[in-house]
């Protein structure tokens, strides 16, 4: 179950248990639409994707030293182009 999607789509949910379901603050079970949960896309996913793809700081410094600012900008821009903001 995509917990983040459930919390975003159902603001009254305070706990999610994969086997038991979603519950409000009083322990009442909240019926959720799994199709909507599965279809939900995190509008900030690009941030996580970019962070995983950017070269390490060591590699970026090496790129700056050997290739200059233009090479560094190109490497960073390539990642940004692959994962544009939503």
C-alpha positions in Angstrom: 0.0 0.0 0.0 1.2 3.5 -0.8 1.0 5.1 2.6 2.1 8.6 1.3 -0.8 8.5 -1.2 -3.3 7.5 1.4 -2.2 10.3 3.7 -2.4 12.8 0.9 -5.8 11.6 -0.4 -7.4 11.0 3.0 -6.3 13.8 5.4 -8.3 12.3 8.2 -6.3 9.1 8.2 -3.7 9.0 11.0 -2.6 5.3 10.8 -2.2 2.8 8.0 -1.7 -0.9 8.4 -1.0 -2.9 5.3 -3.1 -5.8 6.5 -5.8 -4.0 8.6 -6.4 -0.8 6.6 -6.5 2.9 7.3 -7.8 4.5 10.4 -8.7 7.9 11.7 -7.7 9.4 15.1 -10.6 7.6 16.9 -9.6 4.2 15.5 -12.5 4.1 13.0 -11.6 2.3 9.7 -11.6 4.6 6.7 -12.6 3.0 3.4 -10.1 3.9 0.7 -10.3 3.7 -3.0 -7.3 1.5 -4.0 -7.5 2.5 -7.6 -7.2 6.2 -6.6 -4.3 5.4 -4.3 -2.5 3.3 -6.9 -3.1 6.1 -9.5 -1.7 8.9 -7.3 1.6 10.2 -8.3 3.9 12.1 -5.9 4.3 15.6 -7.3 7.8 15.8 -5.6 9.0 12.4 -7.1 11.4 14.3 -9.4 13.4 15.5 -6.3 14.1 11.9 -5.2 14.9 10.8 -8.8 17.3 13.6 -9.3 19.0 13.1 -5.9 19.7 9.5 -6.9 21.0 10.4 -10.3 23.2 13.4 -9.6 27.0 12.6 -9.5 28.5 12.5 -6.1 30.1 15.7 -4.8 33.5 14.2 -5.3 32.7 13.4 -9.0 31.2 16.9 -9.4 34.3 18.5 -8.1 36.5 16.4 -10.3 34.3 17.3 -13.3 34.7 21.0 -12.4 38.4 20.7 -12.1 39.0 18.7 -15.3 36.1 19.9 -17.4 35.3 23.3 -16.1 32.0 25.0 -15.3 30.4 24.1 -18.7 31.0 20.4 -18.3 29.6 20.5 -14.7 26.5 22.4 -15.8 25.9 19.9 -18.7 26.1 17.0 -16.3 23.7 18.5 -13.9 21.3 19.7 -16.7 21.2 16.2 -18.1 19.8 14.9 -14.9 17.3 17.8 -14.6 16.2 17.2 -18.2 15.6 13.5 -17.4 13.5 14.3 -14.4 11.7 17.6 -15.0 9.6 19.3 -12.3 6.0 18.0 -12.3 
